[in-house]
């Protein structure tokens, strides 16, 4: 039987060739920024002002004695989008819901610390009145099973002591739909069932319904998680525009989204506020190692 000769063995000189091979390997970058920070941030125009609307002061929240939020302090300003980021179960949605006292609806919930709206403790405000001033849009679009017009008009009717006629509400309904970027798409279909709208349109209708109350603060809990990329882009552009009219707080698991639209970002982990700062700084040069690990994808 004929045997094939083995392939030639390449021999390296440890002093010369091996050194040159190692020199060709790039040195590891310890604090590399996530790749998405090179993408453009979505901006219609720089914010021209910032007005303090709410303040979270040393707030801790527990469910049946189990801590969910620990000693968090944050400013919430009109003219800015504040994004709350962090892994699931870190307390960001609990904190968001506490801003209009929705956490009180759960059993055995305790809150210590102080949350103020325009300098007043929100616990001194009647909950329904507070939720008109601090409105919320949820993760899944939840339009009422009624017409497009009546979805927005419902909020306006509930605010008055007498039920106004449709004609009296038309201007306010149109204004809310325009602010939500939906008017041109539905102006000829105001009497059509809202449930026939697309998912993105339904979510913008829910935003219009929230804006109809003329709030000072708009809370958004993962508003794009159930939407396609085109609808997500439309709502992100809307959020950036709305920050001039209301203070906007958004909970998102999408770090790219937070980078695109947020002015300030708060990173939470295990109920604690690990880091708060401008979006560009927090994503490009975070101060805390846990923040660096999270935004670079090491965990989460």
N, C-alpha and C positions, 0 to 999 in steps of 0.2 A: 504494500500500500504506500502511495506517495503522500508525504506529509508536507503541509504548507509551512513555510518558514514564518516565524512570528514577525509582526510589524516592527519596524525600527523604534527604538526607545529614544525619546527626546530627553536629553540630559541638560539640567539647568545648573548654572554656576550660582551657588547660594549668595555669593558676594556681589554679583553683577546682575545677571538676568532676573533672578527672583526679586531683587530690589526694584528693578524697572517695572516688573509686572505689578507689584504692589503699589507702585507710584501711580499706575494708571487707574487704580480703583479710587473713585471719589470719596472723600472723607465724609463720614456720616454727619448730617446736620441735626443737631439735638433739638432745636426749637423751630422746625420747619412749619410755616403757616399752612393751613389747609388750602388745597388747590383752588377752591372756589373763590378765594379772596381776590384772585386776579380778574374775576369777572366784574363787569360794571355794576355799580349799585344803582337801583332804580330811583331816579329823582326827577320831579317835575320842576322844582326850583328849591333853592335852599330855604329853610324855615327862617322867617324874618323876626320871629319873637318866640318866647317861651313864658307861659304864665303858669305858676303853681296852682294846680287844681285840687290834688289830693296829696296826702302825706301818710305813709305807713310808718308807724313809730314803735319799734320793739315789739312787733306782733308775733305771738305764738298761738298756734291752734292745735287742739287735740281732739280726737274722736274716742270717746269712752276711755279717756285717760291715756291714749296712745298718741304721742306727739306726731303731727304731720307738718307743721311749720314751726321753726324755732328762731325767735328773736330777729325778725326781719325788719329792716328799715329801708324805705325807698321813697323818692319823690315821683310824682306823676304830673306831667306838665302838658298843657295845651300848646300846640306847636311842635310836639314830638310824638314819635311812635316808640313806645317802650315794649320790647319783646322779652318774655319770660321763657327761658330755655332750660333744658335739663332732661335727664332720663325719666322714663315713666316711674311714677310713684315718688317723685322728689318734692312734691308739695306745690308746684306752680299753679295747677288748676284750683287747688284749695285756696291759695292766696288770692287768685283772681276772683273766685266766688265770694270771698269775704268782703270785697270792695263794695258790693251792694247788698251785703248781709244775706246772701243765699245760703251760706254755710249754716245759718241758724235753722234752716229747714230740716237739717239732719238731727237725729236724736243724740243726746249725750255729747253735744259739741260744746267745747269751751274755747273762748278767745280772750287772751290777755294782751295788754298793750293798747294802742290807740290808732284809729284810722280817722282822718279828718277830710272833709270836703269843704273847700273855701274857708278853712279855719275852724269849722264846727265838727264836733265829734259825731260820726254817723249814727252812733247808738242813741243820740238824742233826737234823731229824725224818724218820722213815721216810715216804716219799710216801703210802703207803696209809693210814697212821695219820693223817697230816696231812689227807688228803681226807675222813676221817670227821669231823674237827673243823671243816674249812672246806669245806662242800659247795657244789655248783654245780647250777643249773637252766639249761638251754640255751634257745635261741631257739625251736626247734621242739619241741613235746612229744614225748618219746621213751619212752613206757611200754614195759615188756618184754611180749613176746607170751605173757602168762600172766594169771591171774585178778587182779582188783583186790586181793584179800587177799595173794596171793603177790608182787605188785609191792612192797608195803611190807615184807612178811615177809622178802623176799630179803636186804635190808640187815641185818636183825636176825640172820638165820641166818649170814651171812658174818662177823659180829662174834664169834660164839661158837666155841669149840673143838669143841663137839659140836652137832649139829643138833637144836634144841629142837622139841618137838611143836607142832602147830598150836594146841592149847588154851593152851599156855604163852605163845604169842605174841599171842593174841587181844587182850589188854588193851593191849599196846604198839602194835599195829596200829590199834586204835580210837583211841588217844590221838593218834597221828600224823595220822590222817584228820580228827579233830576240830580239831586245831591248823591244818590246811590248809583248814578250812571245807568239807569234803566228806562227812563222816560221815552226815549226815541224808539225803543224796542217794543214797548207795550202801550203806547198812547192810543192806538187804534183798537186795543183789545182789553180795555180796563174792566169790562164785564165778564171776561172769560175766567174760568176757574184757575186759581193760582197754581193748583197741583198739575196743570198741564204745561207749565213752564219747564225749561230745562233746569238741571241741577244748579248751574251757575246763576241763572236768572232767579231761581227760588232763593238762593242765598243773598243775592243783592236785594230782593224784595224784603227779606228779613232785616237787612241793614236799613232799607228805607223805612220799614216799620219802626225800627229802633230810633232812627233819626227824626221821625215825626214827632216824637216827644220833646224835641229840642233839648237833648241832654248836654251836659258839660263833659261827660266822660263816656267813651264807648269801649266796652269790653268784648274781646273776640277770643273765643275758645276754639282753637284749631279750625278756623273758618274755611280753609281750603282743602282739608284732608280728604274729603269725599269728592273732589272736583277734578276735572281734566286739566291739563296744562294751560289750555287757552283760557278757560274760566278763571284759573288761578292767577294768571297774568293780569286779567281784567280787574280782579278784586284787589290784587296787590297795588296796582296803579290807583285804584279808588282809595285804599287805605292811606297812601302817602298824601293824596290830595285832602282827605278829611282831617288830617292832623292840624291843619290851619284853623279848623272850626271847632274841633273837640280834642280833648286829650284821648289818645288811643293806647290801649294796653292789649297786646296779643300774646296768647300762649301758642307756641309752635314747637313741634319736634323737628321741623325742617330748618336746618342750620343755614342752608343757602337762602331760604326765604327771610330769615332773621337778618342775614347780612345785607340782602337787597333792600329791605324796607325800613329797618329799625334805625332810629337815631341813637337810642341807648339800649343796652342789653343787660339783663340780670340773669346770671347763671346760678341755678339752684341745684343742690345735691343733698339727699337725705334730709330734706326739710330746712337746710341752712342756705343762706345767701352766701355763696362762695365769692362771687365777684360781680361788681356793677360798674359799667363805664360806657363810653362811646362805642358804637358798634365796630368801627374800624380798629380802635385800639384793642378791644376785647378779642377780636378774631385774629388780628395780625400780631399782637404783642401782649398776650394776657400776662397779668402779674402773678397769678396763682398757677401752680403746677397742675392742679386738678382741672382747671379751666383749659389749659393747654392740652391735657390728655383727652378731654371730652371733645373739643372742637377739632382735634386732629383725628378723631375716630378710634382712639385707644380703648374706649369703653362707651356704653350707651345703647 
